[in-house]
Amino acid sequence: MSFIRFDSGSAANGKLANGCEFCIRGSKMVLFVTGRCKAGCFYCPISAERKGRDTVYANECPAMNDDQIIEEAEAMDAEGTGITGGDPSENLDRTLHYIRLLKDHFGKNHHIHMYTSVISLENAKLLEEAGLDEIRYHPREDLWTCMDTTELEDIVKSVGMDVGIEVPALPGKEGELTELAGYATGVGVKFINLNELEFSETNWDMMEAHGYEIKDDLSAAVLGSEETAIKVMNALPDAPLHFCSSTFKDGVQLRNRLKRRAENIAREYDVVTEDGTILKGIVYSDDLDGAARYLKDNYDVPDDLILVDAERNRIETASWVLDEIAEELPFKCYIVEEYPTKDRLEVERTPLN
């Protein structure tokens, strides 16, 4: 076999797309610009709260204005942005605005890639003019064997940005995928990403409709998707193919992005875990300011290890400090594990007294 296997289960025939390199480091913000899409792919994994709705999210946070998008990118010290949906082409003016916004604020080196099923030369030129660095086309399944009827070749010849293909490896479709990848390689696309198909809350009915099964108990991956991708890679050893595993998306890409954000926003008393979550001590009291003084006066807890969080009605402090003194305190104390996202979703809570 000519391809290289990675620890995450992914594989590649050659160099990865630039956007993928940023994603591996977890340094790209995910900008969801709309839930609208006309493609109608049966395997679409978008959540019910976003699917079909013209809403904007920066990573996991709803974004109501430009400032919130910039704030989220800065919170994770983003080196780039991946623009997704739905289909960003469904609200092209908004997408063009966000590309310009990010480039103006962070500079030309802020790498931006975008996913779309609309293979349009006119759109591609507008996107490149706005500053897009990389476009990833997601052709509908019915186009995989007739890509010569699209404008893909004209786009590759007419723009300077990186042009690629990204589709799911549908089990049993190695023939169609090989034809798609062969054509794309022939017209000069820079990369072809084959994603491991996954079940989600909104596409679960495809299990019965297409006879798909879960790969194992550890993931939502579909049985046979990986094998299909590997067959295509073996059939086209010289094509710029990359198989992106479900394990990589969940266990590497997301974890690294969370960890990057956690390390960027962590306070002196926060502990960043290997999974990218944050551990901290929590103290509850009817008098938060009084409780903070109590910790400082009686246990010499320094100011930089205490925060009175009036919004959440609690005191935050170092978990290692609270673990030592909690049994002596007249307050309810916990160690909590939270995601470093703006909503700070709590993962686990351990009582200390």
Salt bridges, closest charged atoms under 4 A:
ASP54 OD2 - ARG36 NH1 3.84
ASP54 OD1 - ARG94 NH1 2.91
GLU60 OE2 - ARG257 NH2 2.83
ASP66 OD2 - HIS97 NE2 2.79
GLU71 OE2 - LYS342 NZ 3.54
GLU72 OE1 - ARG261 NH2 2.78
GLU74 OE2 - HIS105 NE2 2.79
ASP77 OD2 - ARG260 NH2 3.75
GLU79 OE1 - ARG25 NE 3.20
GLU90 OE1 - LYS38 NZ 2.67
ASP133 OD2 - LYS103 NZ 2.77
GLU134 OE1 - HIS111 NE2 3.81
GLU134 OE2 - ARG136 NE 2.79
GLU141 OE2 - LYS173 NZ 3.34
ASP142 OD1 - ARG140 NE 2.98
GLU153 OE2 - LYS157 NZ 2.98
ASP162 OD1 - LYS190 NZ 3.30
GLU166 OE1 - ARG136 NH1 2.94
GLU174 OE2 - LYS231 NZ 3.64
GLU176 OE2 - LYS173 NZ 3.86
GLU196 OE2 - LYS215 NZ 2.90
GLU226 OE2 - ARG5 NH2 2.89
GLU226 OE1 - LYS215 NZ 2.73
ASP270 OD1 - LYS280 NZ 3.50
GLU274 OE1 - LYS259 NZ 3.38
ASP303 OD1 - LYS296 NZ 3.10
ASP309 OD2 - ARG344 NH1 3.72
GLU316 OE1 - LYS280 NZ 3.17
GLU316 OE2 - ARG314 NH2 3.08
GLU316 OE2 - ARG344 NH2 2.22
GLU338 OE1 - LYS280 NZ 3.95
GLU338 OE2 - ARG312 NH1 4.00
GLU338 OE2 - ARG314 NH2 2.83
GLU338 OE1 - ARG344 NE 3.55
GLU346 OE2 - ARG349 NE 2.90
